[in-house]
Amino acid sequence: MRMENSEIREMLVRIEKKMDERFESVDKRFEKIDARFEGVEGRLDRSEKMLKKLITIVGATNEKLTNFQSETNSRFDYLDRQLKLHDADYELLTRKLVDHEREINRIKSTIN
């Protein structure tokens, strides 16, 4: 059973057509995959930009917090010194008051 040239040509044309259809199908799949990858890349790019902004914001916030902490420590140190001075002044005034009362009582007792 021998095939003729026309039959062979027809068979080759059908095979070529099927191969073209398959390649077309594969091309469409690759196009869909490419589109999905582009979407993923776009989301990744946006995420990276957001992450960079977030890092910048956190850095600025940390710097402000450090400055605030330094300023607060400085003010508390000043207030602590002032409180100690006031305590010392109060003790001095209390001693002077006691001394003056004692002196007044002595003077009163010498007068009477």
Steps between C-alpha positions, in 0.01 A plus 500: 500500500671787370394862557496742224664836504170683534404291803837564658462871432152502653628316805789745535263795463274356776802441725625851431154642576482309830849614592407861417189471719704358785767769467227763492350351816841497668561862389168608656592326824838673502330836437272439800798401712689812386202717592481340843874552553465865401224534760715335764796723409277808523376400845856425608619841377219673691578296810868594479411870468263476796767320703756772420251769606423308817871466582542876447200575723621266773849652483360853532276391787794336679706816458219715640454258788872507578499882496190508719658255744819707522305819556279333760802361685663842498186666638456235769863545603441876528182446702678254728776755569241770568309272737818420693577873527148570623530217753827648627344848519199362686725325752695823550181702547367243747823514702497880496136503610580270791804710587295822489222351711759384752659845502158666542421269791835583663439869456148463643628301795764763577241777478256333736 
